[in-house]
Amino acid sequence: METSSAGLDTASKSIIVGAGPAGLTAAYQIGKVGGVAVVLEEDSVVGGISRTAERDGWRFDIGGHRFFTKVTAVSELWHEILDEDDFLLRPRMSRIYYDGKFYDYPLKATNALKNLGIWESVLCVFSYIWARIKSPKDQSHFEGWTASRFGWRLYRKFFKTYTEKVWGIPATELQADWAAQRIKNLSLFKAILNAILPRRNQKEITSLIEEFEYPKFGPGMMWEKCHDLVIDQGNEVLLNHKVKRFLHQDGKVVSVQADGPKGPVEFASDSIISSMPLPHLLQAMDPPASEETLKAASSLTFRDFLTVALIVPEEKGFPDNWIYIHSEEVKVGRVQNFGQWSPYLVKEGRTCLGLEYFVNIGDDLWESDDAALIDRAIAELGVLGLVEPELVEGGYVVRMPRAYPMYDNEYHENVEVIRSWISQNAENVYPVGRNGMHRYNNQDHSMLTAMLSVENIYGASHDIWQVNVEEDYHEEIS
């Protein structure tokens, strides 16, 4: 076992696991106050799911990352990392494809009426009224929660199919927590009000924002720059270092072991900020966690993700940033137009459409070779009527494991078991970010959990598990 230049033979420090938005934010914040941090990243690039993939000069965002936040401290940090001329202000345009028609999203009254028809629109409104009078008895799952706010008719049209594509399980097995995080301020009443009396660039309901900032070379630009800043502070970001063990004693982790390019290496630790998947964190504890905790960890699962990027003539693209595909006849769940995010992602005269598939590692789609996936994506573009298949000039595949923490029926109880074990046996470990907390945080909330954890290391007492849960908490710390 070797020690690195920042290893056991030096002063105590913060070891940060993962070089995504949460991990790099933590390292940067520690460096700003003169602290010592070492970031260990399993991959060969930084950014995590917020990286920008590049193939032959084309750049692909992994899922589409709007830079919009209600948290002032996060917005200020974005602009501290990148210069003002690195940002573009982009109009948000998205639509829903359902039953062979495109619905504007956010809703526009004339468009919705035209597509649904007056009679169907009336039925949807009455369905909503009935759901308000006689709410679904069980609102602990996605189906009951959403139907209570939109009515059963709209739920089945605009929520059920897409949501079950994303998660691969029935909507009754997906907990309402996910809906509460993603569409917490929205209901049919507010959607109709916005459709009839739209307010210019409203920001109260995140799902309805009309414009957002975006780094001109993609979100990875932010984290590549942040990586450089951390290095400039004198701290380390070690790529290709997969964490294998956390040695703990007397209620704290005292060292971290990783496999690096030159073999195993060990790092002393005063505190740990971990954005690695929460179950993997527990499974790496030495001595092992309790049997109950390990069972809880093994029960936490993820949904994986892949993008098939297809090159088409610019004029054959569409004006949207993305289109939600609520159609059961195709597997694709969402289609991005990367040229509408930033002209710097694409090449002159061409754009790139990213067809997004929600998968599980090991299933047919994940195991398909790239050529088969490209052929499928081209065919599905034709089925949807977006682009004639013969106009596609080429394609690329980008796979992203563990993109989404699963919100199944038992996830909340399992997370609580893990949190309890950490507080008693590894109190200097701070889980942060989407996978680190097994919570579907956006980039800004992932960053916020890291920022608050750093403050906790230096004496504060924030409850980071309340981030993206209580709106008042956001306002309190912004």
Buried (B, 14 or more C-beta within 10 A) or exposed (E): EEBBEBBBEBEEBBBBBBBBBBBBBBBBBBBEEEBBBBBBBBBEBBBBBBBBBBBEEBBBBBBBBBBBBBBEBBBEBBEEBBEEEBBBEBEBBBBBBBEEEBBBBBBBBEBBEEBBEEEBBEBBBEBBEEBBEEBBEEBBBBBBBBBBBBBBBBBBBBBBBBBBBBBBBEBEBBBBBBBBBBBBEBBBEBBBEBBEEBEEEEEEBBBBBBBBBBBBBBBBBBBBBBBEBBBEBEBBBBBBBEBEBBBBEEEBBBBBBBBBEEEEBBBBBBBBBBBBBBBBBBBBBBEEBBEEBBEBBEBBBBBBBBBBBBBBEBEBBBEBBBBBBBBEEBBBBBBBBBBBBBBBBBBEEBBBBBBBBBBBEEEEBBEBEBEEBBBBBBEBBBEBEBBEBEBBEBBBBBBBBBBBBBBBEEBEEBBEBBBBBBEEBBBBBBBBBBBBBBBBBBBBBBBBBBBBBBBBBEEEEBEBBBBBBEEEBBEEBE
